[in-house]
Amino acid sequence: MMRKRLLNKLKIFDKGLSFVVIWFAIFLLIGTGCQDSDHTFRIFEKPILFDEYREQLSLRYLEDRHGLEMEKATIVPRMIVVHWTSVRTLEETFDIFNRVLLTDSRSDLKNVSKLNVSAHFLVDRDGTIFRLLPDTVFARHTIGLNYMAIGIENIGGSDAPLTKLQLEANVELIAYLSKRHEIDYVIGHHEYQKFKNSNIWKETDSNYLTDKVDPGIAFMADLRKSLLPLKFKASPD
């Protein structure tokens, strides 16, 4: 009799445990919003330093390099330039962009201006998007086109190809930006020299050019395929 009662108690316990496990699983899938279908586009704020000194250097860059005299270091976005960082981690990249001044290792750029390079957005390997600067604040990221271009940097490089999650994040981010601004062009950094002989190009020194390969031909092909309905241009009119 005692053995029978013990078996009955174990059965009740087993059923109760199963009930708890099932509801815990439901909580994880629904209560925390982890289903793929519940994916929500988000931008996390992670601002780099943009103090008065950085603004003054930006204004000087706009005047010296782009021939534009302005009171505020702002842009009217018409283009988005997609980059990769050639740096493996988000935090290391942030630390680089957060500096106001270029380091001595960037002598090819420092001779032109002491202003550090930066970008407006940074996309991590898992597709998480961070905003480093407001969309309409000036950033030095693409020769001849900074005055009108939003920069998107992706963590990765030639030895760490950009991921599918980064591709999806770039598509969502660019679609979002196109609703906020009149974006005509979406290009990879390696394509910027196509604009050199156009009226869009603003660089006072015709010899100031650097060769780029980011973010890769394959990535841009996939990105353009996904953005095809938005009819962005890849080269001057």
PyMOL commands that set and color helices and strands:
alter all, ss='L'
color gray80, all
select helices_A, chain A and resi 2-31+36-38+52-66+90-98+104-110+146-148+164-180+189-195+217-230
alter helices_A, ss='H'
color red, helices_A
select strands_A, chain A and resi 44-45+79-84+121-123+129-131+149-154+185-188
alter strands_A, ss='S'
color yellow, strands_A
deselect
rebuild
show_as cartoon
